[in-house]
Amino acid sequence: MEPREVKLYGAWGSAHATMARNALALKGVRYEYVEEDLDNKSEALLRLNPVHGKVPVLVVDGRPLAESLVILEYADEAWPEGRGHPPALLPREPRARAAARFWARFFHDEVSPLSRAVVLADAAAERAELAREVKARVAVMEAGIAGDFPRGGEEGEGPFVHGRSPGLLDVVLGSCAAGTRVLSAVSGVEIVEPGATPRVHASVAAFDELAAGFGTTVPHELLLARLLESKARSRAAAA
């Protein structure tokens, strides 16, 4: 049975909320978007996600689901038909599905938290060192993607991880395009380079272009300004 009501709680500039928005856009899902102020979280958000109190939260017929990767997989199963794309975000073959989940979790657990540390670091040397570690972890993903998803696989040659159409890993990587540019801007370290990480670079570039039509992208200059403003407020409050 088709869901009667779909809401997504997110926040401007949140890459994880953007992942959920982009997945719903790919699936052609109509939903109500609820913008949250993460410095002043609503009672609704805290009630819907009492464990973490974070975005994104997807509410389908009154029942909430939290965490971006959980929401992406739910959307893939709940709405199997995509908007002009092959229906599945995850590959059909079981081992490839497991590999996609592994690398998505690797990004969520190992890359994303370190990215935040780059922005919050005070010293330029510390920012550069942390950014180089982010770049090293992206290189680990590059090698894993190249090994687990050879070019010309399920869908043939294309810019995305699985070929011509975006999948789970493209949503994860491409939704962080603005954030990746911010990291490079504050650290002076180019995080994703076409020569060093060609598969990741191609995925991010292709998905970022696609997502521009979804209305979910933000200019990285504005994102950087917002993050620096938030950092300054936090420092002032702690002083």
Disulfide bonds with the S-S distance in Angstrom:
none
